[in-house]
Amino acid sequence: MTKVLVFSPHPDDDVIGCGGSIAKHVAKGNKVGVVYMTSGDIGSLAHSPAEIASIREREARQAAGCLGVSEVHFFKNHDGYLDCTWKNLVRVTSLLREFRPHIVYIPHEDDRHRDHRKTHELVVEACGWSGSPRAPVCGQNLWRVGTILCYEVGTPVRDCSYVEDITDYIDAKSRALAFHSSQLSNLDYNEAVRSLNRFRGITTGGGTYCECFQVVRATNLFSARDSFRRGD
């Protein structure tokens, strides 16, 4: 069984960026966890930060459940102010050593949203720590993440180095995204996401609907022991 850990700056970024891949992993029997770096507490003008954070955490749990995600974690950083602090590095590294993922998904480094870029920076740094003995405070069970894939949310990936065919899972992705009703009421981006995946399918030739990624590390992406491969 391949273990997968998705790092999402806000509730819904995971579904937008790699919801089809998540559903595909689950269908293949892989274990998937999602980490929400913030709870999106500035994501509404109609609710207080505490209220919208609670709403968005509930929506995230429902969407994750729809996709078959095994576990979710809420790190509750302040929306818009995520940073690569010692505390966050320790928390992410400790979770990596505990969960021991073979594949990690993060936003790509050129995303225009600051929280997305900081999630990328933070997790890449933590993946380095996870396999090194220099951070004993994070636990003794060192773990080297084999594959790191960077997904696109609001800012498209410029140089796509990995394409995943999600044609059989696009409807599951749309159903999961529909649970984020607090955000869809402000901007109905479900169709935009579906259209992006269709565009990626047409332009890459990888399938009818595709998700595109930048590869930071790909030690075991194509190895025989992985059940999740390009085009499978």
Secondary structure, 3 states (H helix, E strand, C coil): CCEEEEEECCCCHHHHHHHHHHHHHHHCCCEEEEEEEECCCCCCCCCCHHHHHHHHHHHHHHHHHHHCCCEEEEEEECCCCCCCCHHHHHHHHHHHHHHCCCEEEEECCCCCCHHHHHHHHHHHHHHHHHCCCCCHHHCCCCCCCCEEEEECCCCCCCCCCEEEECHHHHHHHHHHHHCCHHHHCCCCCHHHHHHHHHHHHHHHCCCCCEEEEEEEEECCCCCCCCCCCCCC
